[in-house]
Amino acid sequence: MKQRTWERVLPMGECWCGCGTEVSARSFFSAGHDRRAESMLAALEYGSLADMLAAHGYGPGRKSLHHEYQAREERSSAR
């Protein structure tokens, strides 16, 4: 995981995808809008989700996102 270089984020009562929908005080997103935000960010910054994965070294014939994530989860549960 990358070193955090940004401030800790906190729910603000408004959906973080930018739609302006009011959400509960403990939520970042309206239902389903987390996926919407991921897709929009990938498209804006990389062109597509596949391009974003490739930019970080993942994809067929490259690192396996699935295996990397599983290994991280196993390290976390071992603590």
N, C-alpha and C positions, 0 to 999 in steps of 0.2 A: 504494500500500500504506500502511496506517496506521502511524503511529509506534509502535514497540514500547514498551509501558508495563508489561510484565510481565518477570519474570526469564526467562533462557534455560532452556528445558526440556531435560531429559535423560532417556533411557530408565532405568527403575528396576527392570526385571525383572518388572514386572506390567503387564498390559494396561491402557491408559489409558481404555478405555471404562467401566471400573469393574466388570467381570465377575469380577475376581480371578484370571483365568487367568495362569499364569506364562509369560513370554515370554523370548526370548534377551536377553542383556545389551545388544544393539544395537538392539532393537526397541521401539517404543512400543505396538504393537497385535498381538493374535493375528490370524491370517488372516481378513480380511473385517470385522474389528471397527472399522477406521477408518471405513468407510461406516456401520456401525451407530452409532458415536459421532456422526458428522455428522448423521444422521437424528434421533437423540435430542436433540441440542443444538438443532437447528432447531425441533423440536416443542416443546421446553420453553421456549425463549426467544422464538419467533415464532409458533408454531401449526403451521406447515408450512414445507417448503423454499420453496414458491412465495411464502409470506408473507415469508420471510427475504430472498429476492431482491428483492421489491417494496420492502421496507423500506430497501434499499440502492440503489434506483433502477433496478433491472434488470427486464426482462420485455418482452413485446410492446409496441411503441409507446414504449419507454423505452430506456435504455442497453442495449447488447448485451453480455452477459457474455462470450460467445464472442469478440467483436471486442476487447473490453478486455483479455482474457487474451492473445490473440494479439499485440496491440501491446506488452504488457509483456514477453512472451517475445522479441519482436524487439529491443526496447531492451536486454534483458539479453544477448542474443547479440552485439550490436553493440559491447559493451564489451571 
